[in-house]
Amino acid sequence: MPFEIAKPKTLKYAHSNKSNMLLDYVKKLEYKHEIERLNALKQILQSKKIKFSEQKYDYMDSHGINLIVDIGSSKKHIILSAHHDAVYRSPGANDDASGVAILVDVIEKLKKLKLRNRVRIIFFDDEENGRFGSISYVRNYGLLDLLAVYHLELCGYGDIIGLWPITKINKESHALKAIEDILTEKKIYFEEIGQLPVFYGDDLSFTEAGFTHALSISVAPSEDKESIKKFVKSNVFQIVFDYFTGRIPKMFQHYHSREDKSDYVSEGTLRMISDALVGTVLKLDKTNPKL
């Protein structure tokens, strides 16, 4: 069952007076696909003087490139991730240029700090093709000295944070507790969502490898709260039927479609997630949980 800590309310991020820098990152990626989208991300990182490495891989006849940014040099590390690929013919603004934009902002904030744990930011490729990028990452780098994984999916629209999938595998995780504590401190409304019948994120590649401190983060509009609960509890056939009959919640109406545009992405929402992630990293850095 979803877990509630507060009533949804207008957030301080909703009407930010700051420039639309994060939204500009989204716009630089939208409408681009494959190598153009990857190159746009590289240009953003280079313009911010952010050093990155490339993990090139071959998996099931797919050739992809993950981009990796490391902050710090400790062996113990936290992974923050999003995917830079997009569904064919979709602008890919919320899925998942929003996550990419947030992580660029997080890098900018964290690189100014002295951290006990290393933070590894990964921009995965081929999530839409079956998580080939994250599967290849886990196979190549393994799980040694890994503290937590937070993956961003659909984080550009709404004011309610969803933490998912929260199951018996990770419900007692220090990764979950850390972000719960930060969201509570910041008075940001969130809910925990169980296993979804159709949707997945790159965190699943870590969970399938036996790691118990991985989860996805998404954002939804509060007015869609009840319809989303009903939607995610539906079986696969009902979800497909609702999708094609236009009965799905607003959050998913633009999902994997030509309407996944930056027009529907909010700078305030992007900044909300960025602040929450930075706070969570600092929380884990302070508590320094055991592996």
C-alpha positions, 0 to 999 in steps of 0.5 A, a space after each residue: 500500500 502507498 505510504 503517506 506522510 503529508 497532504 499534497 500542497 503547493 511547493 516552494 519549487 512550483 514558482 521558482 524565480 530562478 532561470 529555467 536552466 534545467 528546462 533548457 537542458 531538457 530542450 537541448 535533448 528533446 526531439 533528438 534520438 540515438 547519437 544526436 541525443 548522446 552528443 547533446 548530453 556530451 556538449 552539456 557536460 563539456 560546457 559545464 567542464 564536467 569530466 566524464 568517461 564512456 562505457 561502450 558495450 555490446 549486448 544482444 546485438 545492441 551497441 550503446 554508450 553509458 556516460 559516467 561522472 565520478 565525484 570523489 575517489 572513495 571506494 564506497 559509492 552511491 549511484 544516481 542515474 537516468 537514461 539518455 535514450 528515448 522511445 522512437 519518435 517521442 521527443 523524450 522530454 519527461 522520459 527521460 531528459 528530465 532525469 538527465 537535466 536533474 543529474 547535471 544540476 546535482 553534479 554542479 552542486 555536489 562537485 563543490 562539496 567534500 564528500 566521504 563517499 564517492 558519488 557516481 552519476 550514470 547516464 544509461 543508454 538503451 533503457 527503452 530497449 530492455 535496460 541493456 545499458 544498466 545490465 551491461 554496467 552491472 556485468 562490467 563493474 559489479 556491486 562491490 562497495 556500492 551503498 545505494 542506487 537512485 534512478 530517475 524516471 519521469 521526474 519533470 511533471 507534478 508535485 508528488 514524489 513516488 518511490 518505487 518499487 518498494 517491496 520486501 526486498 528493499 523496504 528496510 533499506 538504508 537507501 529508502 530510509 535516507 530519502 524518506 528522511 530528507 523528503 520529510 525534512 523538506 516537507 515534500 509529499 511522497 508515496 511508496 509504490 509497490 511492484 508495478 505490472 508494466 513499468 520498470 527503471 534501470 534500478 531493476 538491473 541492480 536488484 536482479 543482480 542481488 542488490 537490495 538498496 536500489 529504487 526509482 524516483 518519479 513525480 506525478 501531479 497531485 490531482 492524478 493521485 487516486 487515478 494513478 493508484 488505480 492505474 498502477 494496480 491494474 493488470 497488464 491488459 487493463 493498462 493497455 486497454 486504458 492507454 488506447 482508450 484514453 483513460 489513463 492518468 495525465 502523467 501517462 498520457 504523454 508517456 512514450 508518445 509524440 506529446 512527451 514535450 518540454 511544454 509539460 515539464 516544470 523547472 520547479 519540479 526539476 529543482 525539487 528533485 535535484 534538491 532532494 537528491 543532494 540532501 539524500 547524498 549528504 544524509 548517506 554521507 553523514 550516516 555512512 551505512 555499512 555495506 
